[in-house]
Amino acid sequence: MDNIRTKNQQLKADEKKYIWYPFTQMREHEKEDTIVIEQGDGCILKDIDGNEYIDGISSLWTNVHGHRKKELDLAVKKQIDMIAHSTLLGLSNVPAITCAKKLINIAPKGLKRVFYSDSGSTAVEIALKIAFQYQQQSFKGDRNKTKFISMTNAYHGDTIGSVSVGGIDLFHSVYGPLLFDSIQVKSPYCYRCPFGKTIKDKTHPSCGFECIAHMEAVMKKHAHEVAALVIEPLVQGAAGLLVQPEGYLKKVRELCSRYNILMIADEVAVGFGKTGKMFACEHEEVSPDIMALAKGISGGYLPLAATLTTEEIYQGFLGRYEEFKTFFHGHTYTGNPLACAVAIANMEVFEQENIIENLAGKIKRLAKKLQPFLSLAHVGDLRQKGIMVGIEIVADKKTKEPFPPQKQTGRRIILQARKQGLIIRPLGDVIVLMPPLAVSINEIDRICEITYESIRAVTEYG
């Protein structure tokens, strides 16, 4: 026991000495006792001290079927006995082929080709480059179409191209000199409508869809120079789980078709069941021209991403060798056999266990357990789409005034939740809940109970 304690103390000392964490103010972090995860089972995480926690954010929105899912474990073990990695530059491998076929079989109709990478950022970066190059060289292309329409509050990753079409100043403004300009439209943040409208029923907007009128005006003015529009379908994740009103996505698709603008759907966060369907675009029967996938694609096991395109876009890159129409882009681990093997197993579990069909009861239970949150003095807005939840904390419900940043309200709430055995993360003062799809009804109840009490403890007694 003393040896284990000594080992754990050394691990924590080394953690403080060597690791720099993403999206973390390290000055604050250095004061905290870090939770060091050692094991996982289902929706439960276990640290080196033996403490257990519910994984309330699916290990950053990526775990699907729970940790140590037998079928996924076996897929990795079986593949590693064959080969761990082989390049996709000039060669192929069995899992990459099989995985691509399965992706196309479940993707929105019209998407026919798969380009692999290893993260959501790279999947979007590839989508931007494909759209740009396609417009430059396809038989229908227009060399003047060099710009992108992006949205306020958008987050598409952390590479330079994906940051250029982002819309969260907190994350992106410091890199301004490095970025290319995009044409930005206002996104539908209904709780804080940029047009000053109110919406009482999100399924039947009474606001006149001014956000769509605004989108059309921008497209009409700039269509001649726009290669593509980039959108997070249904939910803008990193902005605080902003749920678009019903019908918005379908209208955006119609406008893109009308003004001959490619539609890039960034389904990195929302794909693979989190909204209640396999892909968010399915809710409004939308088929984008390009789709970016990552996170849940491998069930949360290994880094893998894919950019799917239509056959027409793919054809725009075909030509004689000396024409140099090739898409000159690639990554060392593109189409990694291990990652593709576990992605295949992930999709098979979706089918064999009727994951999407069985989600309805969990989503309904989650909605019911969330209703009491609206009575809390400092919960301004409650947003849910499928298993994705954003709870916006405010200092004043009437004015929607936020808490001052120095109070670190969101951060204090999630630290309070950790004391009760729940791992969640805030987006500013928006508390995000996004457990694995494998979450049980009892675990949903416990997640909501801990989150409720943590919000109450910090904002009312804190």
VODO-499498 format. One line per 3 residues: for each residue x, y, z of C-alpha. Coordinates in steps of 0.25 Angstrom, whole numbers, plus 5000, padded with zeros to 4 digits. Layout:
REM residues N
X,Y,Z  ...
END
This chain:
REM residues 462
5000,5000,5000  5011,5010,5003  5018,5006,4990
5005,5010,4983  5003,5023,4991  5018,5027,4987
5016,5023,4973  5003,5032,4972  5010,5044,4979
5021,5043,4969  5011,5042,4957  5004,5055,4962
5018,5062,4964  5022,5058,4950  5008,5063,4945
5010,5077,4950  5025,5077,4945  5023,5072,4931
5009,5074,4925  5003,5086,4918  4988,5084,4917
4978,5088,4906  4969,5100,4908  4974,5101,4923
4980,5113,4930  4991,5106,4936  4993,5116,4947
4980,5112,4953  4982,5097,4950  4995,5097,4957
4988,5100,4970  4978,5088,4969  4980,5073,4972
4978,5067,4958  4970,5055,4956  4978,5044,4949
4970,5034,4942  4975,5020,4942  4963,5011,4938
4949,5012,4932  4937,5002,4931  4924,5006,4924
4921,5020,4928  4930,5020,4940  4944,5026,4941
4954,5021,4953  4966,5030,4957  4979,5025,4963
4974,5027,4977  4962,5018,4975  4951,5029,4974
4940,5026,4964  4933,5037,4955  4922,5037,4945
4928,5041,4931  4918,5052,4929  4924,5058,4916
4928,5044,4909  4943,5047,4910  4941,5060,4903
4929,5057,4894  4935,5045,4888  4932,5032,4896
4920,5025,4890  4917,5011,4896  4925,5013,4909
4939,5009,4913  4944,4995,4911  4933,4991,4902
4936,4977,4899  4934,4977,4884  4943,4989,4882
4954,4984,4891  4954,4971,4883  4955,4979,4869
4967,4986,4874  4974,4973,4879  4970,4965,4867
4976,4976,4857  4989,4978,4865  4992,4964,4863
4991,4967,4848  4997,4981,4846  4997,4994,4854
5000,5004,4843  5003,5004,4828  5003,5017,4820
4991,5020,4811  5000,5028,4802  5000,5019,4790
4996,5007,4797  4983,5002,4804  4979,4993,4816
4967,4984,4819  4961,4992,4830  4962,5006,4823
4954,5000,4811  4943,4993,4820  4942,5005,4829
4940,5015,4817  4929,5006,4811  4922,5005,4824
4923,5021,4826  4917,5023,4812  4905,5013,4815
4901,5020,4827  4904,5035,4823  4893,5044,4817
4890,5041,4802  4899,5047,4792  4912,5046,4800
4921,5035,4793  4935,5037,4796  4944,5037,4808
4957,5044,4811  4963,5040,4825  4970,5048,4835
4972,5048,4850  4964,5059,4857  4952,5068,4855
4961,5080,4852  4968,5073,4841  4955,5067,4836
4950,5082,4835  4963,5087,4829  4962,5076,4818
4948,5080,4815  4952,5095,4813  4963,5091,4804
4955,5082,4796  4944,5092,4794  4954,5103,4790
4962,5094,4780  4949,5088,4774  4944,5102,4771
4957,5106,4765  4958,5094,4755  4945,5086,4753
4938,5087,4740  4927,5095,4748  4937,5102,4756
4938,5117,4757  4952,5123,4760  4946,5135,4767
4940,5126,4778  4951,5127,4788  4943,5131,4801
4936,5124,4812  4923,5128,4819  4925,5124,4834
4916,5127,4846  4917,5135,4859  4919,5126,4871
4925,5115,4862  4936,5105,4866  4942,5096,4856
4956,5093,4862  4969,5098,4865  4977,5098,4852
4979,5111,4844  4968,5108,4834  4958,5103,4843
4961,5115,4853  4959,5124,4841  4944,5120,4840
4942,5120,4855  4934,5130,4862  4938,5130,4877
4947,5142,4880  4952,5136,4893  4958,5125,4885
4962,5131,4872  4964,5146,4873  4979,5145,4877
4982,5138,4864  4976,5149,4855  4988,5152,4848
4990,5138,4844  4976,5135,4838  4969,5137,4825
4957,5146,4825  4943,5139,4824  4929,5145,4822
4922,5144,4835  4907,5142,4837  4900,5143,4851
4896,5130,4857  4883,5127,4863  4886,5128,4878
4871,5129,4882  4873,5132,4897  4882,5144,4893
4876,5147,4879  4885,5156,4871  4873,5162,4864
4866,5165,4877  4855,5155,4875  4848,5146,4885
4844,5131,4882  4834,5124,4891  4833,5111,4883
4846,5106,4877  4838,5096,4868  4829,5107,4862
4838,5120,4862  4830,5133,4863  4842,5142,4861
4840,5141,4846  4854,5134,4844  4861,5147,4843
4874,5139,4844  4870,5132,4831  4867,5145,4824
4880,5151,4829  4887,5138,4823  4880,5140,4810
4884,5154,4809  4899,5151,4811  4898,5140,4801
4891,5148,4790  4902,5159,4792  4914,5150,4792
4910,5137,4785  4919,5140,4773  4932,5139,4782
4928,5129,4792  4933,5114,4791  4926,5108,4802
4918,5111,4815  4922,5104,4828  4912,5100,4838
4911,5091,4851  4897,5085,4848  4886,5087,4859
4896,5090,4870  4908,5099,4872  4916,5091,4882
4927,5099,4888  4919,5112,4888  4911,5106,4899
4902,5096,4892  4894,5106,4884  4882,5099,4878
4877,5104,4865  4862,5105,4863  4855,5095,4855
4855,5097,4840  4868,5105,4841  4877,5095,4835
4868,5091,4824  4866,5106,4820  4881,5107,4820
4883,5095,4811  4872,5101,4801  4880,5114,4801
4893,5108,4798  4887,5100,4786  4880,5113,4781
4892,5121,4781  4902,5110,4776  4910,5110,4789
4916,5097,4795  4910,5093,4808  4921,5087,4818
4914,5080,4830  4923,5079,4842  4918,5067,4849
4930,5065,4858  4923,5068,4871  4908,5064,4867
4911,5052,4859  4909,5037,4863  4896,5038,4871
4898,5050,4880  4886,5057,4875  4877,5045,4875
4880,5041,4860  4893,5036,4854  4896,5049,4848
4889,5063,4852  4886,5065,4837  4877,5054,4837
4867,5062,4846  4863,5071,4834  4867,5061,4823
4879,5069,4819  4890,5064,4810  4902,5073,4810
4913,5074,4799  4924,5071,4809  4923,5065,4823
4934,5065,4834  4934,5054,4844  4942,5050,4856
4940,5048,4871  4930,5037,4872  4935,5031,4859
4944,5021,4866  4935,5020,4879  4944,5029,4886
4956,5019,4885  4966,5024,4875  4969,5037,4867
4961,5036,4854  4954,5046,4845  4948,5046,4831
4943,5056,4821  4932,5051,4812  4929,5057,4799
4919,5055,4787  4924,5048,4775  4923,5061,4767
4933,5068,4776  4942,5055,4775  4941,5056,4760
4946,5070,4760  4960,5065,4764  4962,5055,4753
4971,5058,4741  4983,5055,4734  4996,5054,4743
5002,5066,4737  4990,5075,4740  4993,5074,4755
4978,5073,4759  4982,5064,4770  4978,5067,4785
4992,5069,4790  4988,5067,4805  4991,5055,4814
4995,5051,4828  5005,5040,4833  4993,5033,4841
4983,5035,4830  4974,5022,4829  4981,5016,4841
4977,5001,4842  4976,5000,4857  4967,5013,4857
4959,5008,4845  4957,4994,4851  4951,5000,4864
4942,5009,4856  4936,4997,4848  4933,4990,4861
4927,5003,4866  4917,5004,4854  4914,4989,4856
4910,4991,4870  4901,5003,4866  4894,4993,4857
4894,4980,4865  4889,4987,4878  4879,4997,4872
4887,5008,4879  4879,5019,4872  4865,5013,4874
4868,5011,4889  4872,5025,4891  4858,5031,4891
4855,5026,4905  4868,5032,4910  4866,5045,4903
4852,5046,4909  4857,5043,4923  4868,5053,4922
4858,5064,4918  4849,5061,4930  4861,5061,4940
4865,5074,4934  4852,5082,4936  4854,5085,4951
4867,5093,4947  4859,5104,4941  4854,5107,4955
4868,5110,4960  4871,5125,4962  4883,5126,4953
4879,5116,4942  4876,5125,4930  4874,5116,4919
4873,5101,4917  4877,5095,4904  4876,5080,4900
4877,5072,4887  4877,5058,4888  4887,5054,4899
4894,5068,4898  4891,5078,4908  4895,5092,4911
4891,5099,4924  4894,5114,4924  4897,5120,4937
4894,5135,4939  4895,5145,4950  4881,5151,4947
4870,5143,4940  4862,5156,4937  4874,5163,4930
4882,5151,4926  4894,5157,4932  4905,5148,4933
4914,5146,4945  4927,5153,4944  4938,5144,4939
4947,5146,4951  4936,5138,4959  4939,5126,4951
4925,5121,4953  4925,5110,4943  4938,5105,4947
4934,5105,4962  4921,5097,4958  4929,5086,4951
4939,5085,4963  4927,5084,4972  4922,5072,4964
4935,5065,4964  4934,5064,4979  4921,5056,4977
4926,5047,4967  4923,5054,4954  4933,5058,4943
4927,5070,4934  4933,5082,4928  4928,5096,4926
4928,5105,4914  4930,5118,4921  4917,5119,4930
4910,5108,4922  4910,5095,4928  4911,5084,4918
4905,5070,4920  4908,5059,4909  4909,5045,4915
4912,5033,4906  4900,5028,4898  4902,5015,4907
4898,5023,4919  4888,5016,4928  4875,5022,4933
4880,5022,4947  4893,5029,4943  4885,5040,4936
4877,5042,4949  4890,5043,4957  4897,5052,4947
4885,5062,4947  4884,5061,4963  4899,5064,4964
4899,5075,4954  4886,5082,4960  4892,5081,4974
4905,5087,4969  4899,5098,4962  4891,5102,4974
4902,5100,4984  4911,5110,4976  4901,5120,4971
4892,5121,4983  4901,5118,4995  4915,5119,4989
END
